[in-house]
Amino acid sequence: MTPDEFLTALPKVELHVHLLGSASPATVAELARRHPGSGVPAEPAEVAKYCEFTDFAHFLAVYTAVNRLVTTGADIEALVAGLAADLARDNVRYAEVTVTPLSHRKTGIAPRELAEALDSGRRIAGGLGVELSWVFDVSGDDGPPGAEATLDWVLREHPSGTVGFGLGGPEAGVPRRLFRDVFARAKAAGLHSLPHAGETTGPDEVWSAIRDLGAERVGHGIASARDPRLLRHLVEHGIPLEICPTSNLRTRAVRSLAEHPLRRILAAGVPVAIGTDDPGLFGTSPTAEFRMCRDCLGLSEAELATLVRHSVAAAFCSPAVAAGLLSDLARLSLARSI
Ligand SMILES: O=c1[nH]cnc2c1ncn2[C@@H]1O[C@H](CO)[C@@H](O)[C@H]1O
């Protein structure tokens, strides 16, 4: 088995992927063709250029423009089916997919239509051998009212596979503590708290995600590397970071891979789940992220296998799926003597 065959064979878990951000350039172009005048290119090659971001705000603007093209339950179901096919190709057995109900409501998709499309897409994914769960989130710029409306939708529609409640979008100027009450309500309803924090801001927002929102995992959290006390806290309390190296590069959250804090975070003993974040918009995949960790960040095959174990431990999947993943990983590790 070659090193690249090892990467492909590695059974994987994806815990940080936005459904909308999984749309490939071809899918985005097809959606744009149906919405002339949207400003989004209708040719895949042009879409790839359109997804070259100058900074994080530029990324969010492109994300919002692409989101406007998704206007029906059929579009949502197609996005889920496309993501499931991509995940199956990368030997991902389980994924927690972030969906932003309010952003789809704004483009005219009725609440029930969204729930039914997600249920249908999840069945398609199951047929491909990929177990999907949902993390429903809100963009920070919709504020606590948007988060409360989102939680109301989740508790009313409760699509099968619902596991978590999240917070994405702009982080600067949107303190996590504003969402304390709605996250308390979400946790009381049995949802896992999975907010973004410390992606484009500092360690204080990661502390706040933990203390104010009761975060059980933190999206990105790369700023934690700047606070040794926070790193120790993450280790002692077993709070995983969902780290997405390509995303951090493409949104300019880090200036270069050489400056990416992943190795420091791993060296501190923090559990890390590698995610793709928005694989369609960033031109990446789960296997590509592992390849980057190996080739650019110097992780060994044994360390990559450890990342998979961290992801399984951090996942809210069924015990059967976890057991299957770990036994396949053990078999592969044996074959590679790692
Ligand atoms: O990498 C990311 N960091 C922060 N927000 C993101 C990222 N990818 C997508 N979204 C944003 O998250 C909001 C809620 O899901 C979406 O509106 C999208 O803009």
The ligand as a MOL file (V3000), in Angstrom:
LIG
                    3D

  0  0  0     0  0            999 V3000
M  V30 BEGIN CTAB
M  V30 COUNTS 19 21 0 0 0
M  V30 BEGIN ATOM
M  V30 1 O -15.2880 28.8210 8.3930 0
M  V30 2 C -16.2790 29.4290 8.7630 0
M  V30 3 N -16.1850 30.2430 9.8320 0
M  V30 4 C -17.2350 30.9850 10.2650 0
M  V30 5 N -18.4170 30.9740 9.6580 0
M  V30 6 C -18.5320 30.1620 8.5760 0
M  V30 7 C -17.5230 29.3530 8.0810 0
M  V30 8 N -18.0050 28.6550 7.0310 0
M  V30 9 C -19.2910 29.0510 6.8690 0
M  V30 10 N -19.5770 29.9610 7.7960 0
M  V30 11 C -20.7220 30.7970 8.0630 0
M  V30 12 O -21.4030 30.1900 9.1260 0
M  V30 13 C -22.6720 30.7630 9.0930 0
M  V30 14 C -23.5460 29.8880 9.8730 0
M  V30 15 O -23.2590 28.5650 9.4930 0
M  V30 16 C -22.9990 30.8610 7.6480 0
M  V30 17 O -23.7940 31.9590 7.4180 0
M  V30 18 C -21.6410 31.0540 6.9770 0
M  V30 19 O -21.4650 32.3800 6.6140 0
M  V30 END ATOM
M  V30 BEGIN BOND
M  V30 1 2 1 2
M  V30 2 1 2 3
M  V30 3 1 2 7
M  V30 4 1 3 4
M  V30 5 2 4 5
M  V30 6 1 5 6
M  V30 7 2 6 7
M  V30 8 1 6 10
M  V30 9 1 7 8
M  V30 10 2 8 9
M  V30 11 1 9 10
M  V30 12 1 10 11
M  V30 13 1 11 12
M  V30 14 1 11 18
M  V30 15 1 12 13
M  V30 16 1 13 14
M  V30 17 1 13 16
M  V30 18 1 14 15
M  V30 19 1 16 17
M  V30 20 1 16 18
M  V30 21 1 18 19
M  V30 END BOND
M  V30 END CTAB
M  END
